[in-house]
Amino acid sequence: MTVNSSSSATPLAKLPIPELHDTVARFTEAARPLFSADEFEACLAKLNDFVATQGPSLQARLAERSAQHENWLEEWWNEYAYFTNRASICFNVNYFFGFRDAPQTMAQARVAATLIDSAVRFRGQLESGSMEPDNIRGKPMCMHQYQYMFATCRHPGEERDWTEVYPRSESSHIAVAHKGRFFVLRLPAASASRHADIAQIERQLQNVIDTTEQLERAKSIGVLTAALRDDWYAARECLLQVSPENAASLRALESAAFLVSLESAAPVTTKEFSLACHCSDGINRYFDKNFQILVFANGRYGFNGEHSLTDATTDMRLCNTLVHDVEAVAAEAPVAGVLAPAVGEQPTAEELQFAFSAELLGHIERAVEFFDATVAAHELSTLSFDSFGKEQIKKMKVSPDAFVQMAMQLAYYRQFRHVPATYESASTKAFARGRTETSRSVSAHSVAWCKTMVDHPETTGLHAKAELLRKSIAHQSQFTAQCAKGCGIDRHLLGLELALQADEPRHALFSDPVFTGSRHWRLSTSQISDSILAAYGWGEVVDDGFGVAYRIEGEALHFNVVSQRLGSARLCQYLSDALMDMRFLLTNAHKQPHEIKAEVDAVANVLTSIKLLSSSPNRPLSPQAATTPTELHAAEPEARFRSPFAETPVANAMVDELDRLPSNEVICALETRLSRFVKESLSWALPSTS
């Protein structure tokens, strides 16, 4: 695909190579808090030896490589992170978006037709060079990734994958998936009427929906792309050898500009929507395709992106166009389901045919078993936290992103009693062909803060805890800013390791457990905050870790947490608690102990009353019987109010939990536990605390 991808009249700077001693110093600071003193000292000895021996020559090779390449890292990173990765790209690599609902519901075929028309027009703008370059606050960003956005497909290899880019002459068609079958939709030239073009596409899609019979999973080609890459390679080779028709059908599918999946599911909840965009049942997808637009039976729609050559932040520009076009058509549409009259040449959808052998059917059977077992082994949970968002965090005079990063550390620490190596994606697109760097969220400040919040809360007051939190947030913000300038740790260390020649000895540093463990990302995190999104996520990157995608909105925070049943739902609850505790901490740190104690006593009285009430067999009175905390506490249990719930075990559990906590953690935990319960059943009684 030929794309005018220049980002500015002046070429972007090359990705810099940090000084060796700077990277060593930053690594030392970042890795030390994650390990014991003995473990770290052993690694430090190897690190110092590396700097004195092999390091300088490898650093010189990086400088030489940079002089010969537009981006010294690009090719290495693509190989290391993606093409030699043999995990399932469905579960461990691809990312997904679920978009907000249109203001007016449209039929599935019309939504899909509008999305196809929008994406095709976007591609035309991209290829013509008429698209304004990306920029952040006026600073130009690299547009190189856009040349891989359309008409590309990843292919499994025997040892490494590769991506094929198809010429415009071979990639003007659209691939469509429905009920496990694949179709090719060839579009006529655009007319003067956009609505007429959309209507033409809609007719063909509606015909596919109306006439297609469900394909049995035992003959699903798409599910093969969710398998481990070695298994998919063997299956694809078998598929191609069965018949020439298979090779032609596969070529037509893989060379399409993009794929549209017409889904039979109708997800409603955020969790259902996220799961449907993430993987669904596997048969109506082709996960190797550059991107898949997902349109559900109820008119909701989303996006699944293959990650090897494009990042989610790049795809967001296309996604904004898609959503805005759907919403514009929905607002202008006549009556849902009514089509404009047919005009001119009609596009046709042709089903792609595949032949099967016993060996190929065996590959599919194993792929289905792997898919189902992997889905069963995973837990996806979502948290929509609406108590506050970016606006209130900014009023606390801290970075919203770093605030959320610290909440994740505290939540993880409360669940597992240690702080993990944590990855946050930082963009380096300000450089030519830049992609990402690892912003390491953990610091000595953040570990100390988590310990004072959980292990020994009685040893420090609110002010001291708040100061530690502010230092942790400031450190994370500064580290992320360094990464955006090309001065991170991990890409440089990777480059030094990959600069080794095949016949050279590998320094002991590269296999040291601290060195490797410090980049074993048990928390892999990334933020994309855009109002068009209703869901966003991906899978974990290590088997014993979590993939945490988050969105920061003005008045809310949203999380998508995926793991291999390590407790995703529980981590979401700890996240909610941590966020409330942190707000309480930063907004109340100035208060005197006696002021906090008065608040604690007042709420304890309410909780005691709730506990007494929950144990009473009779709850006769209405809410009007008592409307203040004092009145609630003073009244006899039976005279307080009529509970809307037959039982209130949550109140007992809450009080028991609070009773077990040291006093300072009670203060930090108080607001979240109380406000959560108030929202559930006592909003009428305590309006001032809701």
N, C-alpha and C positions, 0 to 999 in steps of 0.2 A: 504494500500500500504506500503510495507516494503522498507525503504530507508536508506542507509548509510548516515546519515546527520551530522556526526561529523565534526566540523569545524577546529579542530587542535588537536595535541597530548595532549596539555594542556587544560583542561576544561575552558570555558569562565567564567568570573566573573559573579556573580549574579547582577541583576539590583539593584542598591543601593536605600535606603530609605533616602531622604534628611532630614536634621535636621529640626524640626518644626519651629524654629525661622528663619532659612534661607528662607524657603518657604514663611513664613508670610512676611518677608522683601521684597522678590521678588514680591509677589502678590501686596503688597502695592505700590511698585514702578510702576508696570505694569498697575494696575487698576486706579490709581489716575487720569491720564490724560484723561480718557474716560468719567468722570462724573463731575458734579458740586461739589463745595467744601462741600455744605450741604449734598448732597447725599453720598459723600465719607466718611465724618465724621461719619454719622450714621452707615455705614458699618464697619468703623474702630473700633467703640465702640463694635460692636458684635464680631469682629475678636479678639480684646483684651480679651473679656470675654471668648471666645472659648479657647484661649491659656491658660487662667488661670483656666479653669474648665474641659471641656470634652476633649480638645486636647491631653494632655499628655497620658491619658489612651488609646485613639485611636491610638496614635503613638506607644505605646507599643504593641498593637495588631498587627500592621503592622510588627513590628520586629519579633514577634512570628510567624506570617504567613510566613515571608521570610525564617525563619529557617526550615519551614516545606515544602516549595515549591521551585522548581527550579527557578521560577519567580513568585514573590508575586502578580504581576499585571495581568498576562496573562489571567487567567480564568475570572476575573472580567471585564477586558477590552473587551474580546470577547462578553460577555453577554451584557454589557452596550452599546457598540458602534454598535453592529451588531445584535445579536440574539434576543434582546428585542425591537429592532427598527422595528416598524410596517409600515414604509414608503415603497414605491416602490423601490426595489433594482435597477431596470432599470434606474430610473431617479435620485435617490438620493444616491446610494451606489456604484454600479459598475463603473469601470474606463475603458477607451478605448484607444487603440493606432491605428494609421493609419501609415503604413510603407511607406518608400520611394519607388519610382518606380524602377523596375528592369531595368538594362541597355538595355535589349532586351525584347520586349513584348512577353508574352507567353499566350496561351489559358487558359481559366479559369480552366478547368479540370486538365491541367498539373501543374499549380501553386498550386492547392489544393492537388494534388497527391504528389508533392514535399514537401509541408508543412506537410502532414501526415507522410511521410517517415522520415522527419527531426525530428518531435516531438516524434515519436516512438523510434528512435535511441537515442534521448536525454533521454527519460525515461529509456532506457536500461542502459545507462551510469550511471544515477542517482542510479538505483537499484543495480548496480554492485559495487558501491563504487569507480569507477574509475575516477569520476569527481573531479577536483581540487577544494578545498574549496574556498568560496568567501573571498575576502580580499579587504581592502581599504588602499592603500599605504603601503602594507605589513602587515597590522593589520587584523587578522582573524575576520570574521563575522559569526554570527550564521546561520546555515543551516537548522534549525528546520522546517521552513515553507515549505521546499521542499517536505516534506512527504505528504502535502495536495495539491500538484500541479496537480497530475494526479489521475483519478478514484475517485473523490469526488463529492458530490452534496449537496447543501443546501436544506433543507426541511422546509416548513412552518409549524409552530405549532400553537396550539390554543392560547397560550400566548407568546411563545418564539420559535424561530427557532432552528434548530440543523443541523449539517453536518454529513453525512454518508461517511465513507471511505470504499471503496470496495476492496476485496482481488484481487490479480493478477489473480487468477483462474476465476474470474467473470468479469474482466474488460480489457480483451485483445482486445476487439472490439472498433470501432470508431463510434460515432453517426454522421449522416449527415442530414442536413436540406436543403430542396429545395422546393420552391413554397409552403411553409407552411406545407409540409409533412416531416416526419422523417423516416430515414433509419438506418439500422445497417450494417456496413461494417466490415466483418471478414477477417483479413489479414493472408496470409500464412506466414510461417517462412521466414525470410530474406535470400536472395540468395547471391551468390558471386558478383553479378552485381547489383549495386544500380540503374542504369538506367533501368534495367529490372524490378526491384521491383516497381519503380515509374510508369513505363508503365503499369504494371498490375493494379495498383490502378487507374491510369488515365482512363483505359477502362471502369471500373465500374462507375466511376464518370461521364464520358461522356455519358454513357448509362442512368444514372439518369437524366442528363440534357436534353437529347434528348427525353425521353419517359414520363417524369412526367407532369401531368396536374396540373394547378393551383388549389389549395384548396381554397374554399371560406372562407373569414375571419370568417364567422359565425360558422365555425367548427375548428378554430385554437386552438390547445392546447398550443402552445408556448406563445401566447399573455397573457394567464392566469398568467404566471410567472412575467409579468410586473405590475400586479395589486398590490394594497395594500396587505400587508402580511395576514391580517385577511381574506380578500376576497379570496386570493389564497388558504389559508388553507381550507375554506369552499368548494371551487371549487374542490380542489384536493381530499377531502374526498368524494365528490359526484362522481368524475371521477372514483375513485377506486371501488365504490359500484355499478356502472352501470353494469360491467361484469368482469369476471376473465381475459378476454383478455386484458382489459385496465390495470389491475394490472401488467400483464406480459410485456406489451409494455412499460409501464412507468418504470418498473424495468430495462429493457434493455436500455432504453434511459438514465436513471440517473446513471447507473453503468458503462457507457462507459468511456474509458480513457480520452476522451475529445470530443468536438463537432466541426464539420466543417460546416459552413453555406455557401452554394452556393447561392449567392445573384443574383437577377435579375437586380438590379440597377447597373448603371455605373457612379459613382460619378467622377466629374472632378475637380471642385474648392475645395479649402481647406475647405470651409464651408460645401459643399455637402459631402465631404469625412468624416468630423467630425460628421455630423448628421447621416450619414449612419453607422458609427462605433458605435455611441452612442446608437441609438435605431432603426433606419430604420423604417419599418412599424409594427414591433413587432411580426409578425407571423412566421418569419423564424429564431427565436431565442428561446433559453431556458436559461433564465438569471440566473437560479439557478445552472447551470453547472459550474464546477471549472473554465474552460475557454472555450471560443468559438473563433475559428479561422474563420475569415470572408474573403471570396474570392468573388470579384465582377465580373460582366459580362465582364468588360474591362480589367481584369487581375490584378487590384489593390487589395490589401489585407490588413487586419488589425486584431485586437484582442480585445476581450471584456472579462474582468476579474471579477469574483465574489470576493468580498473583505473581506469576514468574517474571513478567516484564512490565507490569503496570501496578501502581499502588492505588489504594482506595481513595486517597485524596485526589488523584488525577481523575478517576471515574466520577467524582462528585460533580464536576462541571457538566458532564453529560447528564447525570441524574437530575440535576436542577432543571435542565432544559426539558427532560422527559416529564417531570412532575408539573412544571408550569404549563406545558402544552396540554397535558391531560386536564388540568383544572380549567384552562381556558376553553377547551372544547366542551367540558361538562357544563360550564356556565352558559355557553352559547347554544348547546344542543337543544333541539326541539323536544319531542317526547322520547324517553328512553325506548329503544327498540325499533324506532321508525327510521328507515333508511332513505337517503336521497335517491332519486331515480338513477339507474345505471347510465353511464355516459362513456362512449368509446370502448376501447379495448379493455377486456376484463382480465385481471391476473388469475392465474390458475395455480392451485396447490397440488403438487404431485407427490404421492407417497413413495418413499424410498423402500426398496425391497431388499431383503436379506435372506440368504440361504443358510441352512444350519446343518452341521454334521454332529455326530455323537460327541466328538471331542469338544466342539464349540459349546454344545449344550452343557457339557460338564464344567467348562470354564464359567458359564453363566450361573450354574447351580452353586458353585463355590463362591462366586461374587455376591449372590443374594444372601447366602449364609453369612458371609463376612459383613455385609452391610447391616443385616438385622442384628447380628451379635454386637457390632460396634455401636449401633443406636442404643441397644439395651444396656450397654456398658457405660453410656454417657448420661450425664445429668445437665440439662440446660435450665437455668433459672433466670428470672428477670426481676429487677427492682425499679419501680417508678417512685422515686422519692420526691414528694411534692411539698415538704415542709419549708424548704427554701431552695434557692439556686444561686446563680452567678451574682445577681444584684446584691443579695445580702452578704455573700462572701466578700465581694469587693468593698463593702462598707466596713468589714473587719480589717481592711488594708492588707490583704494577702492575695496571692495569685490563686484564682479559682482552680486551675489545673493542678498546681502543687498541693492545694488543700485536699482535693480528691485523692491524689496519690498518697498523702499521709493517712487519709481515712482507710484506704485499702491496706496499708501496712498495719494499722491498729486492728482492723477487722481480722486480718490473717493472724496477727499475734494472739489475739484473744481466742481464736479457734485452735491454733496449733502450738502456741507458746514459743514461737521463734519467728524471726523476720527472714523471709526468703530472698534470694536473688530476684530482683524485679526489673523487668524490661518495660520501658516506655518508648514508643516510637517517636523519634524527632526527625523532622524533614530536613534534608540537605539539598532541596531543589533550587536553592539560590545559586548552586554551582552547576556547571555544565554536566549534564547527564547524572545529576545527583539523585539519590533516592532517600535513604534513611540512615540514621545513626541511633545507637542505643543510649537513651538517657537512663542512667542507673539511679533509681529513686532512693535507695537505701544509703544512709550516712550514719556516722557516729551519733549525730544529733537525733536522728529519727529512731534509732535503736534505743538510745537512752530515754527518749520520750515514751516509747511504747512500754518500756519496763517500768517507768514511774507511774504510768496509767494503770498497769495491770499487776505487776509483781509486788510493788511496794508503794501503793498510793498514799499510805499514811506518812511517808517520810518527807513528802514535799507538799506545799500548799498550791492553791490554784494559780497564783502568780508565777511560781517557778515552773509549773507544768506548761502554762501558756507561753512563757519565754522559750522553753525548749521546743514547743510546737512551732513558734514563729521562726526559730533558727532552722528547724528542719525544712520548713516551707521555703525559706529564703535560699537555703543550700540547693534544694531541688530546682528552683527557678534559675539559679545561676548556672547549674550544670546543664540544664536543657538549652540555655542560651549559648553555652560553649559548643554544644553538639551542633546546633544550627549553623555555627560558624566553621564547622569542619574540625573542631578540636575535641572530639570525643575520645573514648578509650577503645571500644571494641572493634571498630572497623580497622583501626591502625594495628592493633594486636593481631587481627586476622591476616592483614596484609603481610606483616612480618613473618607469620607462620607459613603463609602460602608462597612467600618469596624463596623458601628453601628449595633447592634443586633435588631431584629424585635420588641422587647418589650421595647426598650430604647427610651427616648424622643429625638426628632430631634432638634439639636441646631438651633436657629433663624438665624445663619450665613448662613446656607445652603439654605434658602429661601429668603435671602436678595436680593433686586433688583440689587444692584451693584455686588454682588457675582455672581448671575446668569447671569446678563447682560454682565458682562465682558467676559463670554465665550459663548455668543450668536454670532456666527461667521458670521457676515455679509460679511466678506471677508474670504473665505476658499481657501487657496492657496497651491500649491506644485510645485516643479521643478523636472523634469526629462530631462536631456540634453544628448541626444544620437543621433548620426548622422543617425541612422536607422529610426528615426521618422520623419513623415511628418504631423502628427496630434496626439494630446494627450489631454484628458480631462475627465470630469465627471460633475455631476450636483451640484447645490447649496445644502448646508446642512441645511439651514433655509429658510423659505418661503420668507423672506424679504432680502435675501442675494445673493451673487454671488459665483459661483465656478470658480476659475481662475487657470488654469493650464498653466505653462510657460516653455519654453525651451530657454536656453542661448547657442548660437552658437558663433563661433569666430567672424563672421561679421554680425550677425543678432540676433534678439530676436523675439520669437513667443509666442502668447497668444491665449488661448481658453477661452472664457468668456460665462458663462451660468447663466441665471436668469429667474425669472418668469416675464418677460417683464418689468424689472426695468430700462432698458436702457443699454443693453449689448453692442450694437454698439456704443452708445455714450461714454461708459466707455473706449472702445478701442480707440476712437479718443482722449479722454483725456490722455490715456496712451501714445499715440504717442507724444502728445504735452509735457507731463511731461518728457519723456525721452530726448527729444531735449532740453528742458529748463534746465534740470539737467546737460547735457553735456556742454551747453553754460555757465552755472553757474560755474562749476568746472574748465573749461578751460580758462575763462575770468575774474575770480575774481581778478586777479592781476592787471588788467588794470585800468588806471585812468579814472575818469568820462569824461574828455574831449575826450579821445580816443573812449569811448563807444558812446558819443554823435555824433562824426563824423560818426561812422558806422550807427547809427540810422538815421541821416540826409540823408546819402547816400541812404539807403534803402527806407526811406520815400519818397524820390524823385522818385524812381522807382515805388513805389506803387501808388503815385499820378498820374504818367504818365499812369500807367495801368488803373486807374479809369477813367481818361480823355478819354483814348482810348476806353474803353468799352462803354462809353456813346456816342461815335461818330458813325454816320450811315455809314461812309466811312473809310475803312482801306486799303489804296491802296498799301503801299510799302512792299517790301520783308524784311526778317530779316537782309539782308546786309545793310539796310539803317542806322542802328545804332547798335553798338555792345558793348557799355560800358554803365554803369549807368549814367555817365555824359551826354553822347550823347543822351541817351534815354530821359533824363529829358529836355535837351535843345531843342530837336526837337519839331516841332509842332505836335500835336496829330495825325493828318492825315498823317504825313510824317515819322512815326516811323517804323511800320512794318505791315504786313498783318497777322492778328490773325488767327490761325488755327481753332478757334471756332467762330460760328455765334454770340454768346453772351458770356460775361464773368461776370456773376453775382457773381462768387466766388471772383473776385477781389474787387467788391464793398463791399461784406460782410466782406472780410478780412480787408479792410481799415476802414470800420465802426467799426469793432471789435477793431482794434488797437487804433482808435481814442478815444474809451471809456476807455481804460486801463490807469492806472497811469504809469508814465514814467519808473519806475524800472521794472514793469511787462512787459512793452513793450520790454525792453531789454531782459528779460528772455524769452519772447514769440517770439521774433523776428525771430530767426533762424528757428524755426519749421514752422511758417507760410510762411516765404519767401521760404524756401527750398522746402516745399510741393508744392507751386505754381510754382516754377522754374521747378520742375520735371514734372509738368503737361503741361506747355506751354511755358516756357522761358529758357529752358536749353541752347539754342543756344545763347541767349543774355547775360546771366550772368554765364559763365562757372566757374568763380572763386568762386561762392557761392553755386554751386550745390554739 
